[in-house]
């Protein structure tokens, strides 16, 4: 749905003030203070109560009544734009406030305060309060917050059952099918779930270190997995900085020291690390050749040995060829074909 931002949005703060001007003095004051209209910044129930000389509970009651009154005005009026329910629909049917603000291209505090009030009072929109399962967000009333909460529970259970991150598109598709809703709504809802995060295009629980890293080792694991090949520890530091996880500083020597102690990483060359899960091995080249031959169970060509070693270690091809000459371990069985010496001895 096209949105004519320049015609409608520059007056969003004025629209909010015009709406509250129709209320009683106390209702108007409560909404102005609570939402921070007029660049004052939102204030707590207690702070507003002290200003108005009433209890925080009384402020809460007045706020509820005032928002209902604004909602009734919006139902009757055709003058106030943007139509926020249409925007939320355009965003998938559910969205956090900052996504609506981004769509409307507003960022200053006064306009954001006005948008917050309008979202909470707009016809056909429900506010879902922040909880363990969901972030604060807004959903179309025809869908309802119950649906979103059910989907948050279902998505968490799916991920727990799988035990590892999966592509965002994959879980959105499965969630849409299980909850009998559209793929678009499932994708939009996923962004509002507190217990689920996305890293490198994959969704997982925020308790998983692959999704929310808690140490420099976790950050190194995430960037190296995305890199999908070995890298020098100085390169890993650059990738961590580029990812901009947080404001914590990282330095090459610190990363080097951490990776040495983490079993997820393998030192495959001078200062070069790889992920063990990708098949890389520690040990000498001779150890790796021996392991490859043990795995195959029969002699194989020098070319195949070189290929397999390079899949597990970062070394020069000549180094592999030199190690094949180790007569205590290996023997050339035929032209360009090598096996373990113990096989030859057994024959």
C-alpha positions in Angstrom: 0.0 0.0 0.0 1.6 3.3 -1.0 2.1 5.8 1.8 2.2 9.5 1.0 4.5 10.3 3.9 5.2 14.0 3.1 1.5 14.9 2.9 0.5 13.1 6.1 3.3 12.6 8.5 4.8 15.9 9.1 1.7 16.8 11.2 1.5 13.6 13.3 2.6 15.5 16.4 0.0 18.2 15.7 -2.6 15.6 15.1 -1.9 14.0 18.5 -2.1 17.3 20.3 -5.4 18.2 18.5 -6.8 14.8 19.7 -5.9 15.4 23.3 -7.2 19.0 23.2 -10.7 17.5 23.0 -10.3 15.9 26.4 -10.8 17.2 29.9 -7.9 19.2 31.4 -6.8 16.3 33.7 -7.0 13.7 31.0 -5.1 15.9 28.6 -2.3 16.5 31.2 -2.0 12.8 32.0 -1.6 11.8 28.3 0.9 14.7 27.6 3.0 13.7 30.6 2.7 9.9 30.2 3.6 9.9 26.5 6.0 12.8 26.5 4.1 14.9 24.0 5.8 18.2 23.4 9.4 16.9 23.7 9.2 16.5 27.5 9.9 12.7 27.5 7.5 10.1 28.9 7.1 10.1 32.7 6.2 7.4 35.2 2.8 7.1 36.9 4.4 8.1 40.1 6.0 11.2 38.6 2.8 12.3 36.9 0.9 11.7 40.2 3.3 14.0 42.1 2.8 16.7 39.5 -1.0 16.5 39.6 -1.3 15.8 43.3 -3.0 12.4 42.9 -2.0 8.8 43.5 -0.3 6.7 40.8 -3.3 4.5 40.7 -5.5 7.4 39.9 -3.2 8.5 37.1 -3.4 5.0 35.7 -7.3 5.2 35.8 -7.3 8.6 34.1 -4.9 7.3 31.4 -7.2 4.4 30.6 -10.2 6.6 30.3 -8.4 9.2 28.3 -7.1 6.7 25.7 -10.6 5.3 25.3 -11.8 8.8 24.6 -9.1 9.4 22.0 -10.0 6.0 20.4 -13.7 7.0 20.1 -12.7 10.3 18.4 -10.5 8.4 15.9 -13.4 6.0 15.1 -15.7 8.9 14.3 -13.0 11.0 12.5 -11.9 10.8 8.9 -9.4 13.6 9.3 -6.4 11.9 11.0 -3.7 10.3 8.9 -1.8 8.1 8.6 -4.1 5.1 8.9 -2.0 3.1 11.2 -3.9 -0.2 10.8 -3.2 -0.1 7.1 0.5 0.4 7.9 0.6 -2.5 10.4 -1.1 -4.6 7.7 1.5 -3.6 5.2 4.2 -4.8 7.7 2.6 -8.2 8.0 -0.1 -7.7 10.5 2.0 -7.3 13.6 5.0 -5.0 14.2 7.1 -3.3 16.9 6.6 0.5 17.1 10.0 1.3 15.7 9.2 -0.6 12.5 6.0 1.6 12.1 8.1 4.7 12.8 10.7 3.6 10.2 8.0 3.0 7.6 6.6 6.5 8.3 10.2 8.0 8.2 9.9 9.7 11.6 12.6 9.9 14.2 12.4 13.0 16.3 11.2 12.5 19.9 8.0 14.6 19.6 6.8 12.6 16.6 7.7 9.3 18.1 5.7 10.2 21.3 2.7 11.2 19.1 3.0 7.9 17.2 3.1 5.9 20.4 -0.2 7.5 21.5 -1.8 7.0 18.2 -0.8 3.3 18.0 -2.2 2.7 21.5 -5.5 4.4 20.6 -5.9 3.5 16.9 -9.1 1.7 15.9 -8.4 -1.9 14.8 -5.0 -2.2 16.5 -4.2 -4.0 19.8 -1.1 -3.3 21.9 0.7 -6.4 23.1 2.7 -5.6 26.3 6.3 -6.8 26.7 6.6 -10.1 28.4 8.9 -13.1 28.6 7.6 -14.4 25.3 7.1 -11.2 23.2 8.4 -7.7 22.8 6.1 -4.8 23.0 4.3 -4.7 19.6 1.1 -3.9 17.9 -1.2 -6.4 16.1 -4.4 -6.0 14.0 -7.4 -6.5 16.3 -8.9 -9.0 13.9 -5.9 -11.2 14.5 -5.5 -10.5 18.2 -2.7 -10.9 20.7 -3.8 -14.4 21.6 -2.7 -15.6 18.2 0.7 -13.9 18.5 1.3 -15.4 22.0 0.3 -18.9 20.8 2.7 -18.6 17.9 5.6 -17.4 20.1 5.1 -20.6 22.2 4.9 -22.8 19.1 8.0 -21.3 17.6 10.0 -21.8 20.8 9.0 -25.4 21.0 10.0 -26.0 17.4 13.4 -24.6 18.0 13.9 -26.5 21.3 12.9 -29.8 19.5 15.4 -29.2 16.7 18.2 -28.1 19.1 19.9 -25.9 16.6 19.4 -22.7 14.5 17.4 -23.0 11.3 16.9 -20.7 8.4 14.4 -17.9 9.1 12.4 -18.8 6.0 12.2 -22.4 7.0 10.8 -21.9 10.4 8.4 -19.1 9.2 7.0 -21.5 6.6 6.6 -24.3 9.2 5.1 -21.9 11.8 2.6 -20.6 9.2 1.5 -24.1 8.5 1.2 -25.2 12.1 -0.7 -22.1 13.2 -2.8 -21.9 10.0 -1.8 -18.4 9.1 0.0 -16.7 6.2 3.7 -16.9 5.7 3.9 -13.1 5.7 2.3 -12.9 9.2 4.5 -15.7 10.5 7.6 -13.8 9.4 6.4 -10.6 10.9 5.5 -12.3 14.2 8.9 -13.9 14.4 10.5 -10.5 14.7 8.3 -9.8 17.8 9.3 -12.9 19.8 11.5 -12.1 22.8 13.0 -15.6 23.1 13.9 -15.9 19.5 16.7 -14.1 17.7 18.3 -14.2 14.2 22.0 -14.4 13.4 23.4 -14.8 9.9 19.9 -15.5 8.5 19.2 -18.3 11.0 16.7 -18.2 13.8 17.3 -19.7 17.2 16.7 -19.2 20.9 18.3 -16.1 22.5 19.7 -18.5 25.1 21.9 -20.1 22.5 25.4 -18.6 22.1 25.2 -19.0 18.3 22.3 -16.4 18.3 23.4 -14.1 21.2 27.1 -14.4 21.8 28.4 -14.0 25.3 32.1 -14.1 24.8 34.8 -13.3 22.2 34.9 -17.1 21.5 31.2 -17.1 20.6 31.7 -14.1 18.3 34.6 -15.8 16.6 32.5 -18.9 16.1 29.7 -16.9 14.5 31.9 -15.0 12.1 34.1 -18.0 11.2 31.0 -20.1 10.5 29.7 -17.5 8.2 33.1 -17.2 6.6 32.9 -20.9 6.0 36.6 -21.5 5.7 39.8 -21.1 7.9 41.1 -17.6 8.7 44.0 -16.1 10.5 43.2 -14.8 14.0 43.9 -11.2 12.9 41.3 -11.6 10.1 38.9 -13.1 12.6 39.3 -9.9 14.8 38.5 -7.8 11.7 35.3 -9.8 11.0 34.2 -9.5 14.7 34.6 -5.7 14.5 32.8 -5.5 11.2 29.9 -7.5 12.6 29.5 -4.9 15.4 28.1 -7.2 18.0 28.5 -4.7 20.8 30.9 -2.0 22.0 33.4 -4.3 23.7 36.9 -4.1 22.4 38.7 -7.1 20.9 42.4 -7.4 20.2 44.3 -10.0 18.2 46.3 -11.5 21.0 43.3 -11.9 23.2 41.4 -13.7 20.4 44.4 -15.9 19.7 44.6 -17.0 23.3 40.9 -17.6 23.6 40.7 -19.8 20.4 43.6 -22.0 21.5 41.6 -23.0 24.5 38.2 -23.6 22.8 37.6 -27.1 21.4 35.3 -25.7 18.7 38.4 -24.3 16.9 41.4 -26.1 15.3 44.7 -24.5 14.6 45.3 -25.7 11.0 48.2 -23.4 10.1 50.4 -20.8 11.6 47.9 -18.5 13.3 45.1 -19.9 11.1 42.0 -21.3 12.7 39.1 -23.4 11.4 36.0 -24.9 12.9 36.3 -28.5 14.0 32.7 -29.2 12.8 33.8 -28.5 9.2 36.1 -31.5 9.4 39.4 -29.8 10.1 41.9 -31.7 12.3 44.6 -30.8 14.7 47.9 -32.7 14.7 50.8 -33.0 12.3 50.5 -33.6 8.6 51.8 -37.1 9.1 49.0 -37.7 11.7 46.4 -36.5 9.2 47.7 -38.7 6.4 47.7 -41.7 8.7 44.1 -40.9 9.8 42.9 -40.5 6.2 44.4 -43.9 5.1 42.9 -45.6 8.2 39.4 -44.1 7.3 39.6 -45.3 3.6 40.9 -48.7 4.6 42.9 -49.1 1.4 45.7 -47.4 -0.6 44.8 -44.3 -2.5 46.5 -42.0 -5.0 48.8 -39.2 -4.0 46.5 -36.7 -5.6 43.6 -37.9 -3.4 45.7 -37.8 -0.3 46.7 -34.2 -1.0 43.1 -33.2 -1.6 41.9 -34.8 1.6 44.7 -33.3 3.7 44.0 -29.9 2.4 40.4 -30.3 3.5 41.6 -30.7 7.1 44.7 -28.6 7.3 46.2 -25.5 5.7 49.6 -26.6 4.4 51.8 -26.5 1.3 51.3 -29.4 -1.1 55.1 -30.1 -1.0 54.8 -30.5 2.8 52.3 -33.3 2.2 54.4 -35.0 -0.4 57.5 -34.9 1.9 55.5 -36.4 4.7 54.4 -39.3 2.4 58.1 -40.2 2.2 58.1 -41.1 5.9 59.0 -44.8 5.5 58.1 -45.8 9.0 54.5 -45.0 8.3 53.8 -45.0 4.6 54.7 -47.0 1.6 54.2 -46.6 -2.1 52.1 -49.5 -3.2 52.0 -48.8 -6.9 52.7 -45.8 -9.2 51.4 -42.8 -7.3 49.4 -44.9 -4.9 50.2 -44.9 -1.1 49.1 -47.0 1.8 50.1 -47.7 5.4 53.4 -49.6 5.9 51.6 -52.0 8.2 49.3 -53.1 5.4 52.4 -53.9 3.2 54.1 -55.7 6.1 51.0 -57.9 6.7 51.1 -59.0 3.1 
